[in-house]
């Protein structure tokens, strides 16, 4: 089955590099496109969905911000299965602080380049990177990220509104996720001590779950 993978905010397909999936799963990575000025997450997802071949069944796998994009695409199209990892399917499950910051609109005052800073707090606490190779990968991903895309994406998350849970959707989340945490959400699969970087760190376990759901 064609399976479209959507990476996280500021990330790219390197975040999926350790996944080892069944050969029957045809992995297709969706690349980011340039957002329009003041574009909503839903509108962006609709434009991004043009990369999907609708002539045959397909599945979506989204990580973090990519999971929210997958949710919006699933509301428009009819994927066979949707998997979101380290993400959320409803805006009410976003941390209350994020929704509060979105209402304040303070993001507009922060320079785009400032948001790209990668320091020990970002890596060790929020993303939960552990080894030197993980820290190096995260630093490279952040370095390669367009600062203006990053700022738009953060803003679109803070102002995201979605109350619809698409059909055939599954949620995989880690118990030690410091970025997208929620007491309201009830993931279908819980990765003990999984961080926001777990699609890379816990690739073997997550690969097994993906294979189970897609085959």
Buried (B, 14 or more C-beta within 10 A) or exposed (E): BBBBBBBBBBBBEBBBEBBEBEEEBEEEBBEBEEBEEEBBBBBBBBEBBEBBEEEEEBBBBBBBBBBBBBBBBBBEBEBBBBBBBBBBBBBEBBBEEBBEBBEEEEBEEEEBEEBBEBEEEBBBEBBBBEEEEBBEBBBEBBEEBBBEBBBBBBBBBBBBEBEEEBEBBBBBBBEEBBBBBBEEBEBEBEBEEBBBBBBBBBBEBBBBBBBEBBE
